[in-house]
């Protein structure tokens, strides 16, 4: 298993009265049995297609072909979509090197751009700057009715036409949406069909925020050079203990769900912080924020997810975590950074009056910070669990994503909410359309 979970610093023995008792945790973990049985039954019945993804290989050739088409002779690829249609792909491609400081701008192959936030200034600048003659676009919307994505797509179509490429749009654009159903309007298909745009099918049984390991996330990942088969293999390892009927205390997502829900109920913890060490995990933390917030924030329940990246956010947030209100549960994702990166020249260390840096690698310093952060949080009465990964690669990111999806599903079961809907979001969408019509 690519992930090792350590929970010693989650209990009152280590963190004092703010910590959970083992009895409260054990009771919540035992309550996970119902959710675990539900997951097993959903896997056997096929009612939750997400759980069949890790073992799938039949769709990988189409995913590879779609990525190759997008990359063929192109300088740039635009990924249009928002929320779950984009964040999973971003998390996966970042492991392959996208969106990293400096090197992310110099990756081989086409430059990859996720236009996930609808910002009029950024969108206009992108369409004015990109060499559209050598730019291909994939438009992703499960329902085909996401307003932001439709607006982006219309803008891109107009930009292609303005560049004299209107008769070649079918050679530049690909769509990804639910299968066409007679009598049911899919607005994205209706928009793109007149241009002879090729469509791939979004699995209707997998919701957007759970779709990272479908073609939604794997096409951009393959485009970036990630081994998408290995990502699914990592997901299979995270799911395997549940399917094999392991005891709840041997199932990492069940342990995580029990900790979070027990802290919310027993200690009134209102915020769930993920502090991940490594630039390649920055988008994962943002993907997790949507997953946790949109799946669990219902019926007056939920914990506010907070994303942080180490070591940089130690300088912007750690003071609050240590000296502010004790209303947070922490997950620190650590990496095996020791002995990696540049080695500090002893002469320069002496010159900077930092003799303890001499001869150490940058990774040595990060490794010491990881350990110090966990110990400092615990010593200040802050409950913290550690998820340790030996390396950040395709298998690990697949395992992490499946771990957090399962953890979220099990937490929802414990809370008695539906992890897969988002009813409160719909009200805002309706009002936004009403206000637009009135302008």
C-alpha positions in Angstrom: 0.0 0.0 0.0 1.5 3.4 -1.0 0.1 5.1 2.0 0.9 4.6 5.7 -1.5 6.1 8.2 -0.4 7.1 11.7 -3.0 8.2 14.2 -1.2 8.1 17.6 -1.4 11.9 17.9 -5.2 11.9 17.6 -6.0 10.8 21.2 -6.1 12.4 24.6 -3.0 10.4 25.8 -0.9 12.4 23.3 -2.8 15.7 22.9 -4.5 16.1 26.2 -8.2 16.9 26.9 -8.7 18.1 23.3 -8.0 14.6 22.0 -10.5 11.8 21.6 -10.7 9.0 24.0 -10.0 5.6 22.5 -13.5 4.6 23.6 -15.2 7.3 21.6 -13.1 6.5 18.5 -13.7 2.7 18.8 -17.5 3.3 19.0 -17.4 5.5 15.9 -15.2 3.0 14.1 -17.6 0.2 14.9 -20.4 2.2 13.5 -18.5 2.2 10.2 -19.4 -1.4 9.7 -22.7 -0.3 8.2 -21.0 1.9 5.7 -18.4 -0.7 4.8 -21.2 -3.2 4.1 -22.9 -0.7 1.9 -19.7 -0.1 -0.1 -19.2 -3.9 -0.6 -22.8 -4.3 -1.7 -22.6 -1.3 -4.0 -19.5 -2.8 -5.6 -21.1 -6.2 -6.1 -24.4 -4.8 -7.5 -22.7 -2.2 -9.7 -24.8 0.5 -8.2 -21.8 2.7 -7.6 -19.6 2.5 -10.8 -16.9 4.5 -9.0 -16.0 1.3 -7.2 -15.4 -0.7 -10.4 -13.0 1.9 -11.9 -9.8 0.6 -10.3 -9.9 -2.7 -12.1 -11.0 -1.3 -15.5 -8.6 -1.5 -18.4 -11.0 -1.7 -21.3 -11.4 2.1 -21.6 -7.6 2.9 -21.4 -7.0 2.6 -25.1 -9.7 5.2 -25.9 -8.3 7.5 -23.2 -4.8 7.1 -24.7 -6.1 7.8 -28.2 -8.0 10.9 -27.1 -4.9 12.3 -25.4 -2.8 11.5 -28.5 -5.4 13.3 -30.7 -5.3 16.4 -28.4 -1.5 16.5 -28.5 -1.0 15.8 -32.2 0.6 18.8 -33.8 -0.6 21.1 -31.1 1.2 23.7 -29.1 -1.5 24.1 -26.5 -4.5 22.2 -25.1 -7.4 23.9 -23.3 -9.4 22.0 -20.8 -12.8 23.6 -20.2 -14.8 22.6 -17.2 -15.3 23.6 -13.6 -15.3 21.9 -10.2 -15.2 18.1 -10.5 -14.8 18.3 -14.3 -11.4 20.0 -13.8 -9.9 19.5 -10.3 -9.3 15.8 -10.6 -7.5 16.2 -13.8 -5.4 19.0 -12.3 -4.4 16.9 -9.3 -3.3 14.0 -11.6 -1.4 16.1 -14.1 0.4 18.0 -11.4 2.0 14.7 -10.3 3.3 14.5 -13.9 4.8 18.0 -13.7 2.0 20.4 -14.7 1.7 23.7 -12.8 4.9 23.4 -10.8 7.2 26.4 -10.1 9.4 27.1 -13.1 9.5 23.6 -14.5 5.7 23.5 -15.0 6.1 26.1 -17.7 8.8 24.1 -19.6 7.3 20.6 -19.8 7.8 18.8 -23.1 4.7 18.4 -25.3 1.8 20.8 -25.6 1.2 23.3 -22.9 -1.8 22.4 -20.8 -4.3 25.0 -19.6 -7.3 24.3 -17.3 -9.8 27.2 -17.6 -11.9 26.2 -14.6 -12.8 29.5 -13.1 -15.0 31.8 -15.1 -13.1 35.1 -15.0 -13.9 37.5 -17.9 -10.4 39.2 -17.9 -8.5 35.9 -17.7 -10.6 34.3 -20.4 -10.3 37.2 -22.8 -6.5 37.3 -22.2 -6.2 33.6 -22.9 -8.1 33.8 -26.1 -6.1 36.8 -27.3 -2.7 35.1 -26.4 -3.1 31.5 -27.4 -2.1 30.5 -31.0 -5.5 29.1 -31.7 -4.4 27.5 -35.0 -2.3 25.1 -33.0 -4.6 24.9 -30.0 -7.0 22.1 -29.3 -9.8 22.1 -26.7 -11.6 19.5 -24.7 -14.9 20.7 -23.1 -16.1 18.7 -20.1 -19.6 18.8 -18.5 -21.3 15.7 -17.1 -24.8 17.1 -17.6 -23.9 19.3 -20.5 -25.8 22.1 -18.7 -23.0 23.7 -16.6 -23.4 27.4 -17.3 -19.8 28.4 -16.7 -18.6 25.7 -19.1 -21.1 26.6 -21.8 -20.0 30.2 -21.6 -16.4 29.2 -21.9 -17.2 27.0 -24.9 -19.2 29.7 -26.7 -16.3 32.1 -26.2 -13.7 29.6 -27.5 -15.9 28.8 -30.6 -16.2 32.5 -31.4 -12.5 32.9 -31.0 -11.8 30.1 -33.4 -14.2 31.7 -35.9 -12.6 35.1 -35.5 -9.3 33.5 -36.4 -10.7 32.1 -39.6 -10.9 28.6 -38.2 -14.7 28.3 -38.1 -14.8 25.5 -40.7 -12.2 23.5 -38.8 -13.7 23.6 -35.3 -14.4 19.8 -35.5 -10.6 19.3 -35.9 -9.8 21.4 -32.9 -12.5 20.6 -30.3 -13.6 17.5 -28.4 -16.5 17.2 -26.0 -17.0 14.9 -23.0 -20.5 14.6 -21.6 -23.2 12.1 -20.7 -24.5 9.9 -23.5 -27.2 11.4 -25.6 -30.7 10.3 -24.6 -33.6 10.8 -26.9 -35.9 13.5 -25.7 -33.4 14.8 -23.1 -31.7 18.1 -23.8 -27.9 18.1 -23.5 -27.0 21.7 -24.0 -23.3 21.1 -24.6 -24.0 18.5 -27.3 -26.6 20.8 -28.9 -24.0 23.6 -29.0 -21.1 21.6 -30.4 -23.0 19.1 -32.7 -23.3 21.6 -35.6 -19.5 21.8 -35.8 -19.1 18.0 -36.1 -17.3 17.9 -32.8 -16.4 14.4 -31.6 -17.9 13.4 -28.2 -16.6 11.0 -25.6 -19.1 9.7 -23.0 -19.0 10.7 -19.3 -20.1 7.8 -17.2 -23.6 8.9 -16.0 -23.2 6.9 -12.8 -20.1 8.8 -11.6 -20.6 12.3 -10.2 -18.2 15.1 -11.2 -16.3 15.3 -7.9 -15.9 11.5 -7.9 -14.8 11.3 -11.6 -11.1 11.9 -11.4 -10.3 8.2 -12.2 -12.6 8.2 -15.3 -11.8 9.7 -18.7 -12.6 13.1 -17.1 -9.3 13.1 -15.2 -7.3 10.5 -17.0 -7.4 12.1 -20.5 -5.5 15.3 -19.2 -3.3 13.0 -17.1 -2.3 10.9 -20.0 -1.7 14.0 -22.0 0.7 15.1 -19.3 2.5 11.8 -19.4 1.1 10.2 -16.3 0.8 6.4 -16.3 -3.0 6.3 -15.9 -3.0 2.5 -15.5 -0.7 2.8 -12.5 -3.0 5.4 -11.0 -5.9 3.0 -11.2 -3.7 0.3 -9.7 -3.0 2.5 -6.8 -6.8 3.1 -6.3 -7.3 -0.6 -6.3 -4.9 -1.0 -3.4 -6.8 1.6 -1.4 -10.1 -0.2 -2.1 -8.8 -3.8 -1.6 -9.1 -4.1 2.2 -12.8 -3.1 2.1 -13.6 -5.6 -0.6 -11.7 -8.4 1.2 -13.7 -7.8 4.4 -10.9 -6.5 6.6 -11.7 -5.3 10.1 -12.5 -1.6 10.2 -9.3 -0.8 12.1 -7.3 -2.2 9.2 -9.1 0.0 6.6 -7.5 3.4 6.4 -10.5 5.3 5.0 -12.7 3.9 7.7 -10.3 5.0 10.4 -10.1 8.5 8.9 -13.8 8.8 8.6 -14.3 7.7 12.2 -11.8 10.2 13.5 -13.3 13.1 11.6 -16.9 12.4 12.5 -16.0 11.6 16.1 -14.1 14.8 16.5 -17.1 16.8 15.0 -19.5 15.2 17.4 -17.5 14.6 20.6 -15.3 17.8 20.5 -17.2 20.2 18.3 -14.4 20.3 15.7 -15.6 22.5 12.8 -12.7 22.5 10.5 -10.7 19.8 8.7 -7.2 20.9 7.6 -5.1 19.1 5.1 -1.4 20.1 5.1 0.4 18.3 2.3 4.1 18.5 1.9 5.2 18.9 -1.8 4.3 21.1 -4.8 3.0 18.0 -6.6 0.2 17.7 -4.0 -1.1 21.2 -4.1 -3.9 20.5 -6.6 -4.8 17.3 -4.7 -5.6 19.4 -1.7 -7.9 21.7 -3.7 -9.6 18.7 -5.2 -10.2 17.3 -1.7 -11.7 20.6 -0.6 -14.5 20.2 -3.1 -15.0 16.5 -2.4 -15.3 17.0 1.4 -17.3 20.2 1.4 -19.9 19.4 -1.3 -20.3 15.8 -0.2 -20.8 16.4 3.5 -22.1 19.9 4.0 -25.8 19.0 4.4 -28.6 19.1 7.0 -26.5 21.5 9.2 -23.6 19.1 9.3 -20.1 19.0 7.8 -16.6 20.3 8.6 -15.1 23.2 6.7 -12.1 21.8 4.7 -8.9 23.9 4.6 -6.1 23.2 2.1 -2.5 24.0 3.0 0.9 23.2 1.4 4.1 22.7 3.4 6.5 24.1 4.1 5.3 27.4 2.7 2.0 27.6 4.6 3.8 27.1 7.9 4.6 30.8 7.5 1.1 31.8 6.7 -1.2 29.6 8.7 0.7 27.7 11.4 0.6 30.5 13.9 -3.2 30.4 13.7 -3.3 26.6 14.0 -1.1 26.7 17.2 -2.3 29.9 18.8 -5.8 30.3 17.5 -9.0 28.5 18.4 -8.8 24.7 19.0 -11.5 23.9 16.5 -9.5 22.0 13.8 -8.6 18.4 13.0 -5.3 18.1 11.0 -4.1 15.7 8.4 -0.5 16.0 7.4 0.7 14.3 4.3 4.4 13.6 4.6 6.8 12.5 1.9 10.2 10.8 2.1 12.1 14.0 1.4 15.4 13.2 3.2 18.5 13.1 1.2 16.8 14.7 -1.9 17.4 18.0 -3.6 20.4 20.3 -3.7 23.1 19.8 -1.0 24.1 22.9 1.0 27.7 24.0 0.6 29.3 24.2 4.0 31.1 27.4 3.2 27.9 29.1 2.2 26.2 27.8 5.4 29.0 29.3 7.5 28.7 32.6 5.6 25.0 32.8 6.4 25.6 31.9 10.0 23.7 28.6 9.6 26.3 26.0 10.3 23.7 23.4 11.0 22.6 23.5 7.3 26.1 22.5 6.2 26.2 19.3 4.1 22.5 18.7 4.4 20.1 18.5 1.4 17.1 20.6 1.0 15.0 17.5 1.5 16.7 16.9 4.9 15.4 20.3 6.0 11.8 19.6 4.7 11.9 16.2 6.4 12.8 17.8 9.7 10.0 20.4 9.2 7.4 17.6 8.6 8.3 15.9 11.8 8.5 19.1 13.8 5.1 20.3 12.5 3.3 17.1 13.6 5.0 17.1 17.0 4.4 20.8 17.6 0.7 20.5 16.8 0.3 17.5 19.1 2.2 19.2 22.0 -0.1 22.2 21.6 -3.2 20.0 22.0 -4.1 19.8 18.3 -5.2 16.4 17.0 -3.2 15.4 14.0 -3.0 12.3 11.9 -0.2 11.5 9.4 -0.5 10.0 6.0 3.0 9.1 4.9 3.8 8.4 1.2 7.2 7.1 0.1 7.0 8.8 -3.3 4.7 11.0 -5.3 3.9 9.1 -8.5 0.9 7.7 -10.4 0.2 4.9 -8.1 0.4 7.1 -5.0 -2.0 9.8 -6.4 -4.5 7.1 -7.4 -4.3 5.6 -3.9 -4.7 9.0 -2.3 -7.7 9.9 -4.4 -9.5 6.6 -3.8 -8.6 6.8 -0.1 -10.2 10.3 0.2 -13.3 9.3 -1.9 -13.9 6.3 0.4 -13.2 8.3 3.5 -15.8 10.9 2.4 -18.4 8.2 1.5 -18.0 6.5 4.9 -18.1 9.8 6.7 -21.4 10.6 4.9 -22.8 7.2 6.0 -21.8 8.0 9.6 -23.5 11.4 9.4 -26.6 10.1 7.7 -26.3 12.3 4.6 -26.1 11.6 0.9 -22.5 12.0 -0.3 -23.5 12.2 -4.0 -26.0 15.1 -4.2 -25.6 18.9 -3.8 -29.1 20.3 -3.4 -28.1 23.6 -1.8 -26.0 24.6 -4.8 -28.9 24.5 -7.2 -30.6 27.5 -5.6 -27.7 29.8 -6.4 -27.7 28.6 -10.0 -31.4 29.4 -10.4 -31.0 32.9 -8.9 -27.9 33.6 -11.1 -29.9 32.9 -14.2 -32.8 35.1 -13.0 -30.4 38.0 -12.3 -28.7 37.5 -15.7 -32.1 37.7 -17.5 -32.8 40.9 -15.6 -29.6 42.7 -16.8 
